[in-house]
Every structure is written in structure tokens, then in C-alpha cells.
């Protein structure tokens, strides 16, 4: 399995809207971080869908190494 690019070593705080779907970039190369822009095309990466259950701020992983994707779990502190 390929290793994703580290987009940043910190989470991305995003205000999400209840009922809306978001596509988190798993390759780390999207210009629209933390979301997918299709840059992964032709690779083994695919975006991960996240559907917000509440309107609130959530923290999407920026290092792409989280074990709880797409949310940050602090893994960036060990990189």
C-alpha cells in the first residue's frame, strides 16, 4: 500500500453542516485540503466520505495517518 503525502502536521478545523456529505482527501495531495479535488486519480487512493450528523466544528486529519479517519486522532504528534 502506498504512503499518503502529509498535507500538514495539524488537523483542519471545519464547520460542517448537519446532513451534508464531505469527501476527505486520503492521498494528501489535494489543493483543497482537507477535501478531495480528484488529484488521487490513477493511484490506489480514494476519498473517504463523512456525513455530518450535527452542525459544528470538527477536526479533519491533516497528516493522513490517523487511525480514526477522517478525524484527527493526534497521530501527527508522533510523525
C-alpha positions as CSV (number, residue, x, y, z in Angstrom):
1,X,0.0,0.0,0.0
2,X,1.2,3.5,-0.9
3,X,2.0,6.0,1.8
4,X,0.0,9.2,1.7
5,X,1.6,12.6,1.4
6,X,1.5,14.6,4.7
7,X,-0.6,17.7,3.8
8,X,0.2,19.2,7.2
9,X,1.1,18.1,10.7
10,X,-2.0,19.5,12.3
11,X,-5.8,19.0,12.0
12,X,-8.0,21.1,9.8
13,X,-10.9,22.7,11.8
14,X,-14.0,22.8,9.6
15,X,-17.5,24.0,10.4
16,X,-19.7,21.2,9.0
17,X,-23.5,21.3,8.4
18,X,-25.8,18.5,9.6
19,X,-26.9,16.2,6.8
20,X,-24.1,17.3,4.4
21,X,-21.6,14.9,3.0
22,X,-17.9,15.7,2.8
23,X,-15.1,13.8,0.9
24,X,-11.9,13.8,2.9
25,X,-8.7,13.5,0.8
26,X,-6.7,10.4,1.7
27,X,-3.8,10.9,-0.7
28,X,-2.7,14.2,0.9
29,X,-2.1,15.9,-2.5
30,X,-5.4,17.7,-3.0
31,X,-5.1,21.5,-3.4
32,X,-8.4,21.8,-1.5
33,X,-7.3,20.2,1.8
34,X,-8.7,18.6,3.8
35,X,-11.1,17.7,1.0
36,X,-10.6,15.7,-2.3
37,X,-10.1,17.5,-5.6
38,X,-9.5,14.4,-7.7
39,X,-5.7,14.5,-7.5
40,X,-5.7,10.9,-6.5
41,X,-6.9,9.7,-9.9
42,X,-4.7,6.9,-11.2
43,X,-3.5,6.0,-7.7
44,X,-4.7,3.4,-5.1
45,X,-6.2,6.2,-3.0
46,X,-9.9,7.1,-2.9
47,X,-11.6,9.8,-0.8
48,X,-13.4,8.9,2.4
49,X,-17.0,10.1,2.8
50,X,-18.0,11.8,6.0
51,X,-21.6,12.8,6.7
52,X,-22.2,15.3,9.4
53,X,-24.8,14.4,12.0
54,X,-24.7,17.9,13.6
55,X,-23.7,21.4,12.6
56,X,-20.5,22.0,14.5
57,X,-16.7,22.3,14.2
58,X,-14.9,19.0,13.6
59,X,-11.2,18.4,13.1
60,X,-10.2,16.6,9.9
61,X,-6.8,14.8,9.9
62,X,-4.1,16.7,8.0
63,X,-1.3,14.2,8.2
64,X,-3.4,11.4,6.6
65,X,-2.0,8.9,9.2
66,X,-5.0,8.9,11.6
67,X,-6.4,5.6,12.7
68,X,-9.8,7.2,13.1
69,X,-10.2,8.7,9.6
70,X,-11.3,11.2,8.6
71,X,-11.0,12.7,12.0
72,X,-7.7,13.7,13.7
73,X,-6.6,11.3,16.5
74,X,-3.3,13.1,17.3
75,X,-1.1,10.8,15.2
76,X,0.6,13.9,13.7
77,X,2.3,14.4,17.1
78,X,4.3,11.2,16.5
79,X,5.5,12.0,13.0
